[in-house]
């Protein structure tokens, strides 16, 4: 598109603590135009105004893209806002991501101006008449910094003094003689791209659920949900009164926990103008929070005085899940909320601390879940455009996109290979080959780069790897040092990515490429097997993640799968059915178990409430997914590791398994033209279902179990078909059905529950995930590390009471703890 305006900024040099800039331009219209269109963007964050009112409902515009390559322009139809006579175009511009500090946790306060040295605005108002076009351009803006917004920062918040408000500043007749002409800023207008994805908006309002006084005397407001956004206040008080709002995700012993924010102040302050009721909310920052400490409030604070404003990209919701477990339903809700809170213009790792970056590993792990829950083609399509632009410019896929690191990012599994895995996940979800076509060169470039790094044996055996990041057993200060060899992880992922690359070439009809990449995939898979797999399907690295990768990525021969599945089940049982995997393994471990026929073990993991587990944070009141399963320790203390976000969606990637395997709603053909409905019910749930708005219409699948009867319900969209595998059907029924609603009810054998006691065998106790979790916790308390495996063949002949007989000098209290554990006492551990 041919642009006519320029970027402009206040004249002179800029400083990190500059107040926001206010721009104004008066112009005269002799007759009403047929159409009036405003195009606006900024290096910074912009709020456009016209004739005394804000334009549009976007917030934090234009959002964060790779400004070195792409700056998004929003276009607004303002025809009905133009009148004859004097009109005024205005804008308020803050620092945003272009100028504000970013990624400076290693040296707080030092990393500013990473994408621009001045906050600048671009605006072009086009007035269309029958015989001409008139343009009002940002080049003619006048500007001042004398407004009320004294400071704004994505990390630190806003400082707003209402006594300095510029009343009528964007209305005709305002005297702007003291305002200075804006100065043109050289920006390549070829970087401007139209907005093709959903903007950031205020999408929901939450009322406080409680106002309390902390042990130290602080006034703390609980909005009931960990969110991304800010607080709007309604207040009346004396002129000059300053109200301070400080945000936190959790309480630590009754006090707001600010340590997880690291250097982010996450603090807003508002100084009253006085003289009546005032309403205010931030405009150029956002926070990740559930709790707000309020200081300086005039009079008594009431819940009606504050509103929590939920802010994120306004994507359409597509997918839902529910089950008979309230805890599991809350877990899934937490996954949804963490996704919402981390899709603020792009996919971030967290919304609260001095980070909030587009980490590639997080979205790669979470991509199938994200694509099911929301329509992410717009937001993630834009982000992939940024990734491809950064990759082409720098010669590698950055670990964060947009790239704001001063150093190069080496190719790494799960992180850099998002260039391949994410487009494929989007294609599988929506069935649009154009997604693959657009990213094809980027995908190929990554595969070729890593191919060049393989050693003579075809192994990706050198270079830095994140590995199974945040394995619960890794040292708190060294999260890459998990139980699984990082280069095993790398080889497994590259085997998967080369297979995807071959499939992508096939979808696009690039037959020569498909053959080339198929050969590479076979070479990489063979190298993995030669280096890491025994002839009988054992892995040299006996970790849950190693087996999960090998099984999920189909790196084993068919006759090895059952044995590998048994080994994985034994590893999981030895860990007390708790999570023992990080970013690489957690999304896949339950999927691997069900692929190998270990359904009951997968359900025991799923429904365990012992730490670390999916449901343990839920039992502690979590409303989002935590970065670490033990971000909050049992005594209510925040994990001191320094990496304790309480809003990280990556580990919520397990929800993809809930949708596909527990509920049974999976795509057969890309985009759900065909459905694979094969739910796998397990112990602990009586029903589960999922529904999805596919590209072809609504689809759903679910089951419910009542005594010895199972009912399966399926909805197939118009023009689609489904392959349905009825779970536990005595005749193994498989059906092909067409569009419409379908339901089947049939009888299944029922196994009676075993009543547990000290005379129960270890195998019987291990068959109950909750009971084994309690028993394992009791053993770990008194005999840390004792190697007991309830799936071992001898476990069927050893009772709990008999186990005590094998232990010399039984610790005092152990027998009572075990009795309490099998009796169902949750406090036994």
Secondary structure in CASP SS format (residue, H / E / C, confidence):
PFRMAT SS
TARGET T0000
AUTHOR 0000-0000-0000
METHOD secondary structure of the structure
MODEL  1
X C 1.00
X C 1.00
X C 1.00
X C 1.00
X C 1.00
X C 1.00
X E 1.00
X E 1.00
X E 1.00
X C 1.00
X C 1.00
X C 1.00
X C 1.00
X C 1.00
X C 1.00
X C 1.00
X C 1.00
X C 1.00
X C 1.00
X C 1.00
X E 1.00
X E 1.00
X E 1.00
X E 1.00
X E 1.00
X E 1.00
X E 1.00
X E 1.00
X E 1.00
X C 1.00
X C 1.00
X C 1.00
X C 1.00
X C 1.00
X E 1.00
X E 1.00
X E 1.00
X E 1.00
X E 1.00
X E 1.00
X E 1.00
X E 1.00
X E 1.00
X C 1.00
X E 1.00
X E 1.00
X E 1.00
X E 1.00
X E 1.00
X E 1.00
X C 1.00
X C 1.00
X E 1.00
X E 1.00
X C 1.00
X C 1.00
X C 1.00
X C 1.00
X C 1.00
X C 1.00
X E 1.00
X C 1.00
X C 1.00
X C 1.00
X C 1.00
X C 1.00
X C 1.00
X C 1.00
X C 1.00
X C 1.00
X E 1.00
X E 1.00
X E 1.00
X E 1.00
X E 1.00
X E 1.00
X E 1.00
X C 1.00
X H 1.00
X H 1.00
X H 1.00
X C 1.00
X C 1.00
X C 1.00
X E 1.00
X E 1.00
X E 1.00
X E 1.00
X E 1.00
X E 1.00
X E 1.00
X E 1.00
X E 1.00
X E 1.00
X C 1.00
X H 1.00
X H 1.00
X H 1.00
X H 1.00
X C 1.00
X C 1.00
X C 1.00
X C 1.00
X C 1.00
X C 1.00
X C 1.00
X C 1.00
X C 1.00
X C 1.00
X C 1.00
X C 1.00
X C 1.00
X C 1.00
X C 1.00
X C 1.00
X C 1.00
X C 1.00
X C 1.00
X C 1.00
X E 1.00
X E 1.00
X E 1.00
X E 1.00
X E 1.00
X E 1.00
X E 1.00
X E 1.00
X E 1.00
X C 1.00
X C 1.00
X C 1.00
X C 1.00
X E 1.00
X E 1.00
X E 1.00
X E 1.00
X E 1.00
X H 1.00
X H 1.00
X H 1.00
X C 1.00
X E 1.00
X E 1.00
X E 1.00
X C 1.00
X C 1.00
X C 1.00
X C 1.00
X E 1.00
X E 1.00
X E 1.00
X E 1.00
X E 1.00
X C 1.00
X C 1.00
X C 1.00
X E 1.00
X E 1.00
X E 1.00
X E 1.00
X E 1.00
X H 1.00
X H 1.00
X H 1.00
X C 1.00
X C 1.00
X C 1.00
X C 1.00
X C 1.00
X C 1.00
X C 1.00
X C 1.00
X C 1.00
X C 1.00
X C 1.00
X C 1.00
X C 1.00
X C 1.00
X C 1.00
X E 1.00
X E 1.00
X C 1.00
X E 1.00
X E 1.00
X E 1.00
X C 1.00
X C 1.00
X C 1.00
X H 1.00
X H 1.00
X H 1.00
X E 1.00
X E 1.00
X E 1.00
X C 1.00
X C 1.00
X C 1.00
X C 1.00
X C 1.00
X E 1.00
X E 1.00
X E 1.00
X E 1.00
X E 1.00
X E 1.00
X E 1.00
X E 1.00
X C 1.00
X C 1.00
X E 1.00
X E 1.00
X E 1.00
X E 1.00
X C 1.00
X C 1.00
X C 1.00
X C 1.00
X C 1.00
X E 1.00
X E 1.00
X E 1.00
X E 1.00
X E 1.00
X E 1.00
X E 1.00
X E 1.00
X E 1.00
X E 1.00
X E 1.00
X E 1.00
X E 1.00
X E 1.00
X E 1.00
X E 1.00
X E 1.00
X E 1.00
X C 1.00
X C 1.00
X C 1.00
X C 1.00
X C 1.00
X E 1.00
X E 1.00
X E 1.00
X E 1.00
X E 1.00
X E 1.00
X E 1.00
X C 1.00
X C 1.00
X E 1.00
X E 1.00
X C 1.00
X C 1.00
X E 1.00
X E 1.00
X C 1.00
X C 1.00
X H 1.00
X H 1.00
X H 1.00
X C 1.00
X C 1.00
X C 1.00
X C 1.00
X C 1.00
X E 1.00
X E 1.00
X E 1.00
X E 1.00
X E 1.00
X C 1.00
X C 1.00
X C 1.00
X C 1.00
X C 1.00
X E 1.00
X E 1.00
X E 1.00
X E 1.00
X E 1.00
X C 1.00
X C 1.00
X C 1.00
X C 1.00
X C 1.00
X E 1.00
X E 1.00
X E 1.00
X E 1.00
X E 1.00
X E 1.00
X E 1.00
X E 1.00
X E 1.00
X C 1.00
X C 1.00
X C 1.00
X C 1.00
X C 1.00
X C 1.00
X C 1.00
X H 1.00
X H 1.00
X H 1.00
X E 1.00
X E 1.00
X E 1.00
X E 1.00
X E 1.00
X E 1.00
X E 1.00
X E 1.00
X C 1.00
X C 1.00
X C 1.00
X E 1.00
X C 1.00
X E 1.00
X E 1.00
X E 1.00
X E 1.00
X E 1.00
X C 1.00
X C 1.00
X H 1.00
X H 1.00
X H 1.00
X H 1.00
X H 1.00
X H 1.00
X H 1.00
X H 1.00
X H 1.00
X H 1.00
X H 1.00
X H 1.00
X H 1.00
X H 1.00
X H 1.00
X H 1.00
X H 1.00
X E 1.00
X C 1.00
X C 1.00
X C 1.00
X E 1.00
X C 1.00
X C 1.00
X C 1.00
X C 1.00
X C 1.00
X C 1.00
X C 1.00
X C 1.00
X C 1.00
X C 1.00
X C 1.00
X E 1.00
X H 1.00
X H 1.00
X H 1.00
X H 1.00
X H 1.00
X H 1.00
X H 1.00
X H 1.00
X H 1.00
X H 1.00
X H 1.00
X H 1.00
X H 1.00
X H 1.00
X E 1.00
X C 1.00
X C 1.00
X H 1.00
X H 1.00
X H 1.00
X H 1.00
X H 1.00
X H 1.00
X H 1.00
X H 1.00
X H 1.00
X H 1.00
X H 1.00
X H 1.00
X H 1.00
X H 1.00
X H 1.00
X H 1.00
X H 1.00
X H 1.00
X C 1.00
X C 1.00
X C 1.00
X C 1.00
X C 1.00
X E 1.00
X C 1.00
X C 1.00
X C 1.00
X C 1.00
X C 1.00
X C 1.00
X C 1.00
X C 1.00
X C 1.00
X C 1.00
X C 1.00
X C 1.00
X C 1.00
X C 1.00
X C 1.00
X C 1.00
X C 1.00
X H 1.00
X H 1.00
X H 1.00
X H 1.00
X H 1.00
X H 1.00
X H 1.00
X H 1.00
X H 1.00
X H 1.00
X H 1.00
X H 1.00
X H 1.00
X C 1.00
X C 1.00
X H 1.00
X H 1.00
X H 1.00
X H 1.00
X H 1.00
X H 1.00
X H 1.00
X H 1.00
X H 1.00
X H 1.00
X H 1.00
X H 1.00
X H 1.00
X H 1.00
X H 1.00
X H 1.00
X H 1.00
X H 1.00
X H 1.00
X C 1.00
X C 1.00
X C 1.00
X C 1.00
X C 1.00
X C 1.00
X C 1.00
X C 1.00
X C 1.00
X C 1.00
X C 1.00
X C 1.00
X C 1.00
X C 1.00
X C 1.00
X C 1.00
X C 1.00
X C 1.00
X C 1.00
X C 1.00
X C 1.00
X C 1.00
X C 1.00
X C 1.00
X C 1.00
X C 1.00
X C 1.00
X C 1.00
X C 1.00
X C 1.00
X C 1.00
X C 1.00
X C 1.00
X C 1.00
X H 1.00
X H 1.00
X H 1.00
X H 1.00
X H 1.00
X H 1.00
X H 1.00
X H 1.00
X H 1.00
X H 1.00
X H 1.00
X H 1.00
X H 1.00
X H 1.00
X H 1.00
X H 1.00
X H 1.00
X H 1.00
X H 1.00
X H 1.00
X H 1.00
X H 1.00
X C 1.00
X C 1.00
X C 1.00
X H 1.00
X H 1.00
X H 1.00
X H 1.00
X H 1.00
X H 1.00
X H 1.00
X H 1.00
X H 1.00
X H 1.00
X H 1.00
X H 1.00
X H 1.00
X H 1.00
X H 1.00
X H 1.00
X H 1.00
X H 1.00
X H 1.00
X H 1.00
X H 1.00
X H 1.00
X E 1.00
X C 1.00
X C 1.00
X C 1.00
X C 1.00
X C 1.00
X E 1.00
X C 1.00
X C 1.00
X C 1.00
X C 1.00
X H 1.00
X H 1.00
X H 1.00
X H 1.00
X H 1.00
X H 1.00
X H 1.00
X H 1.00
X H 1.00
X C 1.00
X C 1.00
X C 1.00
X C 1.00
X C 1.00
X H 1.00
X H 1.00
X H 1.00
X H 1.00
X H 1.00
X H 1.00
X H 1.00
X H 1.00
X H 1.00
X H 1.00
X H 1.00
X H 1.00
X H 1.00
X H 1.00
X H 1.00
X H 1.00
X H 1.00
X C 1.00
X C 1.00
X C 1.00
X C 1.00
X C 1.00
X C 1.00
X C 1.00
X C 1.00
X H 1.00
X H 1.00
X H 1.00
X H 1.00
X H 1.00
X H 1.00
X H 1.00
X H 1.00
X H 1.00
X H 1.00
X H 1.00
X H 1.00
X H 1.00
X C 1.00
X C 1.00
X C 1.00
X H 1.00
X H 1.00
X H 1.00
X H 1.00
X H 1.00
X H 1.00
X H 1.00
X H 1.00
X H 1.00
X C 1.00
X C 1.00
X C 1.00
X C 1.00
X C 1.00
X C 1.00
X C 1.00
X C 1.00
X H 1.00
X H 1.00
X H 1.00
X H 1.00
X C 1.00
X C 1.00
X C 1.00
X C 1.00
X C 1.00
X C 1.00
X C 1.00
X C 1.00
X C 1.00
X C 1.00
X C 1.00
X C 1.00
X E 1.00
X C 1.00
X C 1.00
X C 1.00
X C 1.00
X C 1.00
X E 1.00
X C 1.00
X C 1.00
X C 1.00
X C 1.00
X C 1.00
X C 1.00
X C 1.00
X C 1.00
X C 1.00
X C 1.00
X C 1.00
X H 1.00
X H 1.00
X H 1.00
X H 1.00
X H 1.00
X H 1.00
X H 1.00
X H 1.00
X H 1.00
X H 1.00
X H 1.00
X H 1.00
X H 1.00
X C 1.00
X C 1.00
X C 1.00
X E 1.00
X E 1.00
X C 1.00
X C 1.00
X H 1.00
X H 1.00
X H 1.00
X C 1.00
X E 1.00
X E 1.00
X E 1.00
X E 1.00
X C 1.00
X C 1.00
X C 1.00
X C 1.00
X C 1.00
X C 1.00
X C 1.00
X C 1.00
X C 1.00
X E 1.00
X E 1.00
X E 1.00
X E 1.00
X E 1.00
X E 1.00
X E 1.00
X E 1.00
X C 1.00
X C 1.00
X E 1.00
X E 1.00
X E 1.00
X E 1.00
X E 1.00
X E 1.00
X E 1.00
X E 1.00
X E 1.00
X E 1.00
X C 1.00
X C 1.00
X E 1.00
X E 1.00
X E 1.00
X E 1.00
X E 1.00
X E 1.00
X E 1.00
X E 1.00
X C 1.00
X C 1.00
X C 1.00
X C 1.00
X E 1.00
X E 1.00
X E 1.00
X E 1.00
X E 1.00
X C 1.00
X C 1.00
X C 1.00
X C 1.00
X C 1.00
X C 1.00
X C 1.00
X C 1.00
X E 1.00
X E 1.00
X E 1.00
X E 1.00
X C 1.00
X C 1.00
X E 1.00
X E 1.00
X E 1.00
X E 1.00
X E 1.00
X E 1.00
X E 1.00
X E 1.00
X C 1.00
X C 1.00
X C 1.00
X C 1.00
X C 1.00
X C 1.00
X C 1.00
X C 1.00
X C 1.00
X C 1.00
X C 1.00
X C 1.00
X C 1.00
X E 1.00
X H 1.00
X H 1.00
X H 1.00
X H 1.00
X H 1.00
X C 1.00
X C 1.00
X H 1.00
X H 1.00
X H 1.00
X H 1.00
X H 1.00
X H 1.00
X H 1.00
X H 1.00
X H 1.00
X H 1.00
X H 1.00
X H 1.00
X H 1.00
X H 1.00
X C 1.00
X C 1.00
X C 1.00
X C 1.00
X C 1.00
X C 1.00
X C 1.00
X C 1.00
X C 1.00
X C 1.00
X H 1.00
X H 1.00
X H 1.00
X H 1.00
X H 1.00
X C 1.00
X E 1.00
X H 1.00
X H 1.00
X H 1.00
X H 1.00
X H 1.00
X H 1.00
X C 1.00
X C 1.00
X C 1.00
X C 1.00
X C 1.00
X C 1.00
X C 1.00
X C 1.00
X H 1.00
X H 1.00
X H 1.00
X H 1.00
X H 1.00
X H 1.00
X H 1.00
X H 1.00
X H 1.00
X H 1.00
X C 1.00
X C 1.00
X H 1.00
X H 1.00
X H 1.00
X C 1.00
END
